[in-house]
């Protein structure tokens, strides 16, 4: 019998453990045609590698069918099929367990264990917004998203540099990026004294530009780190300026003087110093070379510099058929104008002059920008399309589409509330009294097609194709805590200079219940080898888009608020409770992007 929060990771761990020693074999199904007959599958070829050409021993099948334990969902049946060993859950029981504790599935599966405090450094914020390139904007949004993900797990985070330019602070507020405002300038005297002592003599009468204190040699430090560290071999020296020393002083202060209240997170510790701290430099690819100089200079001038400094490098941003010099503010203004234009076409009139709509248009513009910037793995090149259809609610890949479905959910529950106040529907009953066996939103299989999925002679609970309710719960609500827990998994112990913002779990080892997020969400259908698989923070956007698509398909086909007849209320309330969970997950996902939910568009 399942206890506590059900988890896909826990389920996969128990399934693999039941097969005996060896690597992970099971994966989670996601496609409707497969979910007709099974929820998890251990592929035939993987089983052959484990057990040879012989069939899976009957005691093993029996053990799998009788799985119990913390986080393990109740099993209906397990049987060999041509595709492999197929397992189906007792779906009504899973519905009851999950929808009876919605809040548990809109939060991380578990807080971060005690670990390092994190300083996120985004050098792009040292300038003015008018000079902010699109690739730098991407780095800013990645840093903000990563900070939210880390803090949601209880990790203590500091953000550097403080935004000193008032126009930059205003622009960040427009983008709904939470970043500290200007603070007192950190003292640079100690760094300046050390830098002056390390300066090399000007060669061949070399004249240094105004404002340059001198040149510091970095070649020896690069050689000490070795090629495997990842530093550019062309790094030989660094011109030291007052601005550069000011940047180092601010980083130094952030690491050495950690505010007491910032350690309230579960991962924070009261220890001072740099041993329990990791610095992550989030930079655009154009700034990577200069950032490596800053990294090495810090080690050169400060004996207490953190040993763990990692670079999260964001790839270039290209504009399809547009100007290559488009700045971040101009990009925001373009998206805002497009949102206003689209709303004028839909609703008529110039709503941009209505204060009630001004905030909505701003949120929609930011949603469009963040989903465009964060839907691609940070290290990959991003190609932007500036066409008007990028802000359409009809496009299933945009942030506008996600916000549109968020508003549809709000409208649904507002409609129920209004009808209840009019006496058409009763008040919402206690969740414990709901009959979740009524959640079997299914239609008959197409003519001539049996309930077998892909030729599998495996009976289903219903000889039909699940169209929405089980898909929403099994593909979105159930795996969401694992997604939240792993979005901010930083491989800070890995060798080398560079780091990726991982959204997958760490390498699986026999006896551990750790699996890649691909298998938890069902995005991978191959057996995982014993090697790390890396994916990135774009998975949150991908997850929200897929959730919105599944909800939209379900909402368009199913009339949730049916006729006010008592015999229909049971199914209506069960469906509303399911959509309460969808709403909670959607809102939690948007919060990871700094986007508030909308009640109407």
C-alpha positions in Angstrom: 0.0 0.0 0.0 1.3 3.4 -0.9 2.4 5.8 1.9 3.1 9.5 1.7 3.5 11.3 -1.6 3.6 9.1 -4.6 6.6 9.6 -6.8 7.6 8.4 -10.2 11.3 8.3 -9.1 10.3 6.1 -6.1 8.2 3.9 -8.4 11.0 3.4 -10.9 13.5 2.7 -8.0 11.2 0.0 -6.6 10.6 -1.5 -10.0 14.3 -1.8 -10.9 15.1 -3.1 -7.4 12.6 -5.8 -7.9 14.4 -7.0 -11.0 17.6 -7.6 -9.0 21.1 -6.2 -9.5 21.9 -4.2 -12.6 21.2 -0.9 -14.3 17.8 0.8 -14.7 15.4 -0.9 -17.1 12.0 0.5 -16.5 10.6 3.7 -18.0 7.4 5.6 -17.7 4.9 5.7 -20.6 3.4 9.0 -21.8 1.6 8.3 -25.1 -2.1 7.7 -25.0 -1.9 4.7 -27.3 0.5 3.0 -24.9 -1.4 4.1 -21.8 -4.4 2.1 -23.0 -2.6 -1.0 -21.7 0.3 0.0 -19.5 1.8 2.8 -17.4 5.4 1.4 -17.1 7.4 -0.8 -19.4 10.6 -2.8 -19.0 11.6 -3.3 -22.7 12.1 -6.8 -24.0 15.7 -6.2 -25.2 16.7 -4.8 -21.8 15.2 -7.8 -20.1 17.1 -10.1 -22.5 20.3 -8.4 -21.5 19.5 -8.9 -17.9 18.0 -12.5 -17.9 19.2 -13.8 -21.3 16.8 -15.3 -23.8 14.8 -16.9 -21.0 11.6 -15.4 -19.8 11.5 -13.2 -16.7 11.4 -15.5 -13.7 7.9 -15.8 -12.4 9.0 -14.9 -8.8 10.3 -11.6 -10.3 7.0 -10.9 -12.0 5.2 -11.7 -8.8 7.5 -9.4 -6.8 6.9 -6.5 -9.3 3.1 -7.0 -9.1 3.2 -6.9 -5.3 5.3 -3.8 -4.9 4.7 -1.7 -1.8 6.5 1.0 0.0 6.9 4.7 0.5 6.1 6.6 -2.7 5.1 3.5 -4.6 1.7 3.6 -6.3 -0.6 0.6 -6.0 -0.2 -1.9 -8.9 -3.1 -3.4 -10.7 -1.3 -6.0 -12.8 2.1 -6.9 -14.3 2.5 -9.4 -17.1 4.9 -10.2 -20.0 4.0 -8.8 -23.4 5.8 -8.8 -26.8 7.1 -5.4 -26.0 8.4 -6.4 -22.6 7.2 -6.5 -19.0 4.2 -4.2 -18.8 2.8 -2.8 -15.6 -0.5 -0.9 -15.0 -1.4 1.0 -11.8 -4.7 0.9 -10.0 -5.7 4.3 -11.4 -8.7 5.1 -9.2 -6.5 4.6 -6.2 -3.8 6.8 -7.7 -6.3 9.5 -8.4 -7.6 9.4 -4.9 -4.1 9.4 -3.4 -2.8 12.3 -5.5 -5.9 14.5 -5.6 -6.5 14.1 -1.9 -3.2 16.0 -1.2 -2.8 18.5 -4.1 -0.4 20.8 -2.2 2.2 18.0 -1.9 2.4 17.8 -5.7 2.9 21.5 -6.4 6.1 21.6 -4.3 9.5 20.0 -4.6 9.6 16.4 -3.8 12.2 17.0 -1.0 14.2 20.0 0.2 17.8 20.2 -0.8 20.2 18.3 1.6 22.8 20.4 3.3 25.0 21.8 0.6 26.9 24.8 -0.5 25.6 28.3 -0.6 25.5 29.7 -4.1 26.5 33.1 -5.5 25.1 33.8 -8.9 27.1 36.3 -10.8 25.7 37.9 -14.0 28.2 40.4 -15.4 25.7 41.6 -18.0 23.9 43.7 -15.3 26.9 46.0 -14.7 25.9 48.1 -17.7 22.9 50.1 -18.8 19.9 48.4 -20.4 20.3 50.3 -23.7 23.5 48.4 -24.3 22.1 45.0 -23.2 22.3 42.5 -26.1 19.9 39.7 -26.6 22.5 37.1 -25.6 23.1 39.1 -22.4 19.3 39.2 -21.7 19.2 35.5 -22.1 22.0 35.2 -19.4 20.0 37.5 -17.1 16.8 35.4 -17.5 18.7 32.1 -16.9 20.3 33.5 -13.8 16.9 34.7 -12.4 15.2 31.4 -13.2 18.1 29.4 -11.6 17.9 31.6 -8.5 14.2 30.9 -8.1 14.7 27.2 -8.6 17.5 27.0 -6.0 15.5 29.0 -3.5 12.4 26.9 -3.9 14.5 24.0 -2.6 15.9 25.9 0.4 19.3 26.7 -1.1 20.8 30.0 0.1 21.5 32.3 -2.8 23.1 35.7 -3.3 22.9 37.6 -6.5 25.7 39.8 -7.8 26.2 42.5 -9.0 23.6 44.8 -7.5 21.8 46.8 -10.2 23.1 50.3 -9.8 21.8 51.9 -13.0 18.2 53.2 -12.2 17.2 52.4 -15.8 18.4 48.9 -15.4 16.4 48.4 -12.2 13.3 49.7 -14.0 13.9 47.3 -16.9 14.4 44.4 -14.6 11.1 45.2 -12.9 9.4 45.2 -16.3 10.9 41.8 -17.0 9.8 40.6 -13.5 13.3 39.7 -12.7 14.1 39.8 -8.9 17.5 41.3 -8.5 19.0 43.3 -5.6 19.2 47.1 -6.1 22.3 49.2 -5.6 24.3 48.7 -2.4 27.3 50.4 -0.9 30.4 49.9 -3.0 32.7 47.2 -1.6 36.2 48.3 -0.5 38.9 47.7 -3.1 42.0 48.8 -1.2 43.3 45.3 -0.4 42.7 44.1 -3.9 44.4 47.2 -5.4 47.5 46.8 -3.2 47.8 43.1 -4.2 47.2 44.0 -7.9 49.9 46.7 -7.9 52.3 44.2 -6.4 51.6 41.7 -9.2 51.8 44.2 -12.1 54.2 43.3 -14.9 56.4 45.9 -16.4 55.3 47.5 -19.7 57.1 45.9 -22.6 58.9 47.8 -25.3 57.6 51.1 -24.1 54.0 49.9 -24.2 51.6 52.8 -23.3 48.7 51.7 -21.2 45.3 53.3 -21.9 43.9 55.8 -19.5 42.3 54.2 -16.4 44.4 51.1 -16.7 46.4 50.3 -13.5 48.6 47.8 -15.3 48.8 44.3 -16.6 48.8 41.1 -14.5 50.2 37.9 -15.9 47.8 34.9 -15.9 49.7 32.4 -18.0 51.3 30.6 -15.1 47.9 30.3 -13.4 46.3 28.8 -16.5 49.1 26.3 -16.8 48.7 25.3 -13.1 45.0 24.7 -13.6 45.8 22.4 -16.6 44.0 22.0 -19.9 41.3 19.8 -18.3 40.1 22.8 -16.3 38.6 24.3 -19.4 40.3 27.7 -19.4 41.1 29.3 -22.8 44.7 28.5 -23.6 45.1 32.0 -25.1 44.7 33.6 -21.7 48.0 35.2 -20.9 47.4 38.5 -19.1 44.7 40.8 -17.9 44.5 44.6 -17.9 43.6 45.7 -14.4 41.1 48.6 -14.1 39.3 50.2 -11.2 36.0 48.8 -12.6 37.5 45.3 -12.6 38.7 45.6 -9.0 35.2 46.9 -8.0 33.6 43.8 -9.6 36.0 41.5 -7.7 35.4 43.4 -4.5 31.7 42.9 -4.8 32.1 39.2 -5.4 34.6 39.0 -2.5 32.1 40.7 -0.2 29.2 38.4 -1.3 31.2 35.3 -0.5 32.8 36.4 2.8 30.0 38.3 4.4 26.9 36.1 4.0 23.8 37.8 5.5 22.5 35.8 8.5 18.9 35.8 7.3 20.0 34.3 4.0 20.8 31.0 5.7 17.2 30.4 6.7 17.0 28.0 3.8 17.3 24.3 4.5 20.6 24.2 2.6 22.1 27.2 4.2 24.6 27.0 7.0 25.9 29.5 9.4 29.5 28.8 8.5 31.4 31.8 7.1 34.2 31.8 4.6 34.4 30.3 1.1 34.7 26.5 1.8 30.9 26.1 1.8 30.3 28.4 -1.2 30.2 28.0 -4.9 30.2 30.9 -7.4 28.4 30.4 -10.6 29.2 33.0 -13.3 26.2 33.2 -15.8 27.5 34.8 -18.9 26.8 35.1 -22.6 29.2 33.4 -25.0 30.6 36.8 -26.0 31.6 37.5 -22.4 33.1 34.1 -21.6 36.7 35.0 -22.4 36.6 38.2 -20.2 34.9 36.2 -17.4 37.6 33.7 -17.4 40.1 36.5 -16.9 38.1 37.8 -13.9 37.9 34.3 -12.5 41.7 33.8 -12.7 42.5 37.4 -11.5 40.4 36.7 -8.4 42.5 33.6 -7.6 45.6 35.7 -8.3 44.7 38.6 -6.0 42.8 36.9 -3.2 44.1 33.8 -1.3 40.6 33.3 0.0 38.9 33.2 -3.4 36.5 30.2 -3.7 38.0 27.2 -5.1 34.7 26.2 -6.7 33.9 28.7 -9.5 31.8 27.5 -12.4 30.8 29.2 -15.6 27.3 28.7 -17.1 27.8 30.0 -20.6 24.7 30.9 -22.6 24.8 30.4 -26.4 24.3 33.2 -29.0 20.9 34.6 -29.9 20.1 35.1 -33.6 17.2 37.0 -35.0 15.6 35.5 -38.1 15.2 38.1 -40.8 15.7 40.9 -38.3 18.4 43.3 -37.3 21.5 41.8 -35.7 21.8 44.8 -33.3 18.4 44.5 -31.7 18.8 45.5 -28.0 16.9 43.9 -25.1 14.7 47.0 -24.5 13.8 47.2 -28.2 12.9 43.5 -28.1 10.7 44.1 -25.1 9.0 47.1 -26.8 8.4 45.0 -29.9 6.7 42.2 -28.0 4.6 44.6 -26.0 3.4 46.3 -29.2 2.6 43.0 -30.7 0.6 41.9 -27.6 -1.4 45.2 -27.7 -2.1 44.8 -31.4 -3.3 41.3 -31.0 -5.6 42.2 -28.1 -7.0 45.1 -30.1 -7.9 42.8 -32.9 -9.5 40.3 -30.5 -11.4 42.7 -28.3 -11.7 45.8 -30.4 -10.5 49.2 -29.4 -7.2 50.4 -27.9 -7.1 48.5 -24.7 -3.5 49.7 -24.1 -5.0 52.9 -22.8 -7.0 51.1 -20.2 -5.1 50.8 -16.9 -6.8 47.5 -16.1 -5.2 46.0 -19.2 -1.8 47.6 -18.9 -0.4 45.1 -16.4 -1.9 42.2 -18.3 -0.2 43.2 -21.5 3.1 43.6 -19.6 2.8 40.1 -18.2 1.9 38.6 -21.6 4.9 40.3 -23.2 7.3 39.0 -20.5 5.8 35.5 -20.7 6.4 35.6 -24.5 10.0 36.7 -23.9 10.8 34.2 -21.1 9.4 31.2 -22.9 11.4 32.2 -26.0 14.6 32.7 -24.1 14.2 29.8 -21.7 12.7 27.1 -24.0 16.1 26.2 -25.5 19.0 24.7 -23.6 21.1 27.6 -22.4 24.3 26.5 -24.1 22.6 26.1 -27.5 22.1 28.8 -30.1 18.7 30.4 -30.0 16.9 31.6 -33.1 14.2 34.2 -32.5 11.3 34.8 -34.9 9.9 38.3 -34.5 6.7 37.7 -36.4 3.4 38.8 -34.9 2.2 35.2 -34.6 4.7 34.6 -31.8 2.3 36.3 -29.4 -0.8 34.5 -30.5 -2.8 32.4 -28.1 -3.4 29.9 -30.9 0.3 29.0 -31.1 0.9 26.0 -28.8 4.6 26.7 -28.1 4.4 30.3 -26.8 4.2 31.7 -23.3 1.0 33.5 -24.4 -0.6 30.1 -25.0 0.4 29.0 -21.5 -1.0 32.2 -19.9 -4.2 31.8 -22.0 -4.8 28.4 -20.5 -4.0 29.7 -17.0 -6.8 32.3 -17.6 -9.2 29.6 -18.8 -8.7 27.7 -15.6 -9.4 30.8 -13.6 -12.6 31.5 -15.6 -13.8 27.9 -15.1 -13.5 28.1 -11.3 -15.0 31.6 -11.3 -18.0 30.3 -13.3 -18.5 27.5 -10.8 -18.4 30.0 -7.9 -20.9 32.2 -9.6 -23.3 29.3 -10.4 -22.9 28.0 -6.8 -23.9 31.5 -5.5 -27.0 31.4 -7.7 -27.9 28.0 -6.3 -27.3 25.9 -9.4 -24.5 23.9 -7.9 -23.9 22.8 -4.3 -20.8 23.9 -2.3 -17.7 21.9 -3.0 -17.8 18.7 -0.9 -14.9 17.4 1.2 -12.3 15.9 -1.0 -12.4 12.7 1.1 -16.0 12.2 -0.1 -15.3 12.4 -3.8 -15.6 9.3 -6.0 -12.5 9.4 -8.2 -13.5 6.1 -9.9 -15.7 8.5 -12.0 -12.6 9.8 -13.6 -12.4 7.6 -16.7 -12.6 10.2 -19.5 -12.3 7.8 -22.3 -13.9 7.1 -25.7 -14.2 3.8 -27.5 -11.2 2.7 -29.6 -11.5 3.4 -33.3 -13.4 0.8 -35.3 -11.5 -2.3 -36.1 -8.9 -1.6 -33.3 -9.0 -3.5 -30.1 -7.8 -2.4 -26.7 -4.4 -3.8 -27.5 -1.7 -1.1 -27.7 0.8 -1.7 -30.4 -0.2 -5.3 -30.7 0.1 -6.0 -27.0 -2.3 -8.7 -25.7 -2.6 -7.0 -22.4 -6.1 -6.2 -21.1 -6.8 -2.7 -20.0 -9.0 -1.5 -17.2 -11.2 0.0 -19.8 -11.3 -1.1 -23.5 -10.8 2.4 -24.6 -8.3 5.2 -25.1 -7.6 7.6 -22.2 -8.0 11.1 -23.6 -7.3 13.6 -20.8 -7.8 12.8 -17.2 -5.2 10.1 -16.7 -2.9 11.9 -19.0 -3.1 15.1 -17.0 -2.5 13.3 -13.7 0.1 10.8 -14.8 2.1 13.1 -17.2 1.9 16.4 -15.4 0.7 16.3 -11.7 2.5 13.2 -10.6 6.0 13.9 -11.9 6.0 17.7 -11.2 7.6 17.5 -7.7 10.5 15.6 -9.2 10.9 18.3 -11.9 10.9 21.0 -9.2 13.5 19.2 -7.1 15.9 18.6 -10.0 15.6 21.9 -11.9 18.3 23.4 -9.8 20.6 20.4 -9.6 24.1 22.0 -10.1 27.0 19.6 -10.9 29.4 21.7 -8.8 31.6 18.8 -7.9 32.2 17.8 -11.5 35.7 18.6 -12.8 36.3 21.4 -15.2 35.3 25.1 -15.4 31.9 24.9 -17.1 28.7 23.9 -15.5 25.2 23.2 -16.9 21.9 24.0 -15.1 20.7 20.4 -14.9 17.1 19.4 -14.7 17.8 15.7 -14.6 18.7 13.6 -11.7 22.2 12.4 -11.1 23.7 9.2 -12.5 21.9 6.1 -11.3 23.9 3.5 -9.4 22.6 0.1 -8.3 20.7 0.3 -5.1 19.9 4.0 -5.5 16.5 5.4 -6.6 17.9 8.1 -8.8 16.9 8.3 -12.4 17.1 10.9 -15.2 14.2 13.2 -15.5 13.7 11.9 -19.0 12.5 8.6 -17.5 10.5 10.3 -14.8 8.6 12.5 -17.2 8.6 9.8 -19.9 10.6 11.8 -22.4 13.1 9.0 -22.9 12.3 5.6 -24.2 15.7 4.0 -24.3 17.5 2.1 -21.5 19.8 4.5 -19.6 23.4 3.5 -19.6 25.6 4.2 -16.6 26.6 7.7 -17.6 25.4 11.2 -16.8 22.8 12.6 -19.0 22.5 16.4 -19.1 19.4 18.5 -19.9 18.7 22.0 -18.9 16.4 24.6 -17.3 14.4 24.7 -20.6 12.5 21.7 -19.3 10.3 23.8 -17.1 9.0 25.7 -20.1 8.7 22.5 -22.0 6.7 21.0 -19.2 4.3 23.9 -18.9 3.7 24.0 -22.7 2.9 20.3 -22.7 0.7 20.6 -19.7 -1.2 23.5 -21.4 -1.6 21.5 -24.5 -3.0 18.5 -22.6 -5.3 20.7 -20.6 -6.5 22.6 -23.7 -7.3 19.4 -25.5 -9.2 18.1 -22.5 -11.0 21.4 -21.9 -12.1 21.8 -25.5 -13.7 18.3 -25.5 -15.1 17.9 -22.0 -17.9 20.1 -20.6 -16.7 20.3 -17.0 -19.7 22.3 -15.6 -22.6 20.2 -16.8 -26.3 20.5 -16.2 -27.2 21.1 -12.6 -28.6 17.6 -12.0 -27.7 15.8 -8.8 -26.6 12.5 -10.5 -24.0 14.5 -12.5 -22.5 16.3 -9.5 -20.2 13.5 -8.5 -18.2 13.4 -11.7 -18.2 17.2 -12.0 -16.6 17.6 -8.5 -14.1 14.9 -9.3 -13.1 16.7 -12.5 -12.9 20.0 -10.7 -10.6 18.5 -8.1 -8.4 17.2 -10.9 -8.3 20.7 -12.4 -7.5 22.2 -9.0 -4.4 20.1 -9.1 -3.6 21.2 -12.7 -4.1 24.8 -11.6 -1.8 24.4 -8.6 1.0 22.8 -10.8 0.6 25.4 -13.5 0.9 28.3 -11.0 3.9 26.7 -9.3 5.6 26.3 -12.6 4.9 29.9 -13.6 6.3 31.1 -10.3 9.6 29.4 -11.2 9.7 31.8 -14.2 8.6 34.8 -12.2 5.2 35.0 -13.9 2.0 35.6 -12.0 -1.2 33.7 -13.0 -3.7 35.7 -15.1 -7.5 35.6 -14.5 -8.4 36.8 -17.9 -6.8 37.7 -21.2 
